Structure formats: structure tokens, C-alpha cells
Amino acid sequence: MAVVTDNGANIVKAVHDSFGKKRHIPCFAYTLNLVCENSLNSPKVNAVVVKCKEIVKWLKRSVKANDDLRNVQAAAGVAEGKMLKTILDVKTRWSSTYYKLERFIKLCSYINQILTSNIPFCYLHQHYSTRDSK
């Protein structure tokens, strides 16, 4: 018999005390989640994630931008049922950040078209570009 747990010190100690160290197996999925969260917190990666999140939040809040996203996809020949929307991540699930970034990359050419034609958002985009170049 073995006991699989997260890496919480209190749980690990309880398992070690009750069953011995050889009976404890750290949960691989939980450990992988910690590694991914740690990676997302590195300054360079986090800067990209934050920028993408700001753009996605703006696209989700703006009816015009959302319509523009549909229109540029339609103009590119994407069928109505195949059009994609952006995905906003959930802090407690690193995989949702992965899905957000994956979808952002798929929509990148369309999003770029929208950003270049939207003056209010371009100001925000220039703010990031100016800040990052210092």
C-alpha cells in the first residue's frame, strides 16, 4: 500500500508517521502544477502572460473589439461555426493560462489587425512597449 498526497508538510508528516517514508508518494500532477506555476512567475514569462491577459480582458469587455474579432475572421474565410474567441485564464489553474496563450497565438494575426486599428487600445499597447524598452 502507498499513499499519494500533495506536498503539504502536515500531510506528508502524517503519512510518514502513520505508514513510514517508503509508503508516501508525492502526487506527480500536483508537483507538475507547482513547477508550471513557478515558471509562470519568472519575470520575463510573467510579463508576456500579463500583456496577453490585458489584451484578452480588453477584447472580452469591448463589444466593438469582439465584433471586430469576428469580422476579421470572417474576412479571412473562417466559417461561422469555426470562429474562435479568446480565453481568459483562471489563477488557480495553470492549464487555463496555457489554453489562453495557445488560443491567443491562434488568433494573433486577427488580434494584431484589431490592435492596429483601435487607437484607444494602441495607447495602452504603446505604454507597454515604451516601458519594456527602458
C-alpha positions in Angstrom: 0.0 0.0 0.0 1.1 3.6 -0.7 -0.4 7.0 0.0 -0.4 9.7 -2.7 -0.6 13.3 -1.4 0.2 16.8 -2.3 3.4 18.2 -0.8 1.8 19.9 2.2 4.2 19.4 5.2 1.4 18.5 7.6 0.0 15.8 5.3 3.5 14.4 4.4 4.4 14.2 8.2 1.1 12.4 8.9 1.7 9.8 6.2 5.4 9.4 7.3 4.3 9.0 11.0 1.5 6.6 10.2 2.9 4.5 7.4 6.6 5.3 7.1 8.5 7.2 4.4 8.5 4.4 1.9 4.7 4.4 1.8 4.4 8.1 0.7 4.3 9.0 -3.0 4.1 12.7 -3.9 1.4 13.4 -6.4 3.0 13.9 -9.8 0.2 16.1 -11.1 0.4 18.4 -8.1 4.2 18.6 -8.4 3.9 19.4 -12.1 1.4 22.1 -11.3 3.9 23.7 -8.8 6.6 23.6 -11.5 4.3 25.3 -14.0 3.2 28.0 -11.5 6.8 28.7 -10.7 7.7 29.0 -14.3 4.8 31.4 -14.9 6.2 33.6 -12.1 9.6 34.2 -13.8 9.7 37.9 -14.7 10.1 37.5 -18.5 7.3 34.9 -18.8 5.1 36.8 -16.4 5.5 40.0 -18.5 4.2 38.2 -21.6 1.4 36.5 -19.7 0.2 39.8 -18.2 0.3 41.6 -21.6 -1.8 38.8 -23.2 -4.2 38.9 -20.3 -4.7 42.6 -20.6 -5.4 42.3 -24.3 -7.8 39.4 -23.8 -9.6 41.2 -21.0 -10.0 44.3 -23.3 -11.3 42.1 -26.1 -13.8 40.5 -23.8 -15.0 43.8 -22.4 -15.3 45.7 -25.7 -18.3 44.8 -27.8 -16.7 46.6 -30.7 -13.5 44.7 -30.4 -15.3 41.4 -30.0 -17.3 42.2 -33.2 -14.1 43.2 -34.9 -12.5 39.8 -34.0 -15.5 38.0 -35.6 -15.3 40.3 -38.7 -11.6 39.8 -39.3 -12.0 36.1 -39.0 -15.0 36.2 -41.4 -13.0 38.3 -43.9 -10.2 35.6 -43.7 -12.8 33.0 -44.7 -13.3 31.4 -41.3 -16.7 29.7 -41.3 -19.3 30.9 -38.7 -19.1 27.7 -36.6 -15.3 27.7 -36.7 -14.6 31.2 -35.4 -12.6 31.3 -32.2 -13.0 33.5 -29.2 -10.3 34.5 -26.7 -10.0 32.5 -23.5 -9.4 34.2 -20.1 -7.4 32.2 -17.6 -8.2 31.3 -14.0 -5.5 31.9 -11.4 -5.9 28.6 -9.7 -5.5 26.5 -12.9 -2.1 26.9 -14.7 -3.5 24.9 -17.6 -6.0 27.7 -18.2 -3.1 30.0 -18.8 -1.7 27.5 -21.3 -5.0 27.4 -23.1 -5.3 31.2 -23.0 -1.8 31.6 -24.6 -2.5 28.8 -27.1 -5.7 30.5 -28.2 -4.0 33.9 -28.3 -1.3 32.5 -30.6 -4.0 31.0 -32.9 -5.8 34.4 -33.0 -2.7 36.5 -33.1 -2.9 37.7 -36.7 -6.5 38.7 -36.2 -5.8 40.4 -32.9 -2.9 42.4 -34.5 -5.4 43.7 -37.1 -7.7 44.9 -34.4 -4.9 46.4 -32.3 -3.5 48.4 -35.2 -7.0 49.9 -36.0 -8.0 50.7 -32.4 -6.5 54.0 -31.2 -7.5 53.8 -27.5 -6.0 50.4 -27.1 -2.9 51.3 -29.1 -2.2 53.8 -26.4 -2.1 51.1 -23.8 0.0 48.9 -26.2 2.5 51.8 -26.7 2.6 52.2 -22.9 3.8 48.7 -22.5 6.2 48.9 -25.4 7.7 52.1 -24.1 8.0 50.8 -20.6 9.6 47.5 -21.7 12.2 49.2 -23.9 13.8 51.0 -20.9 
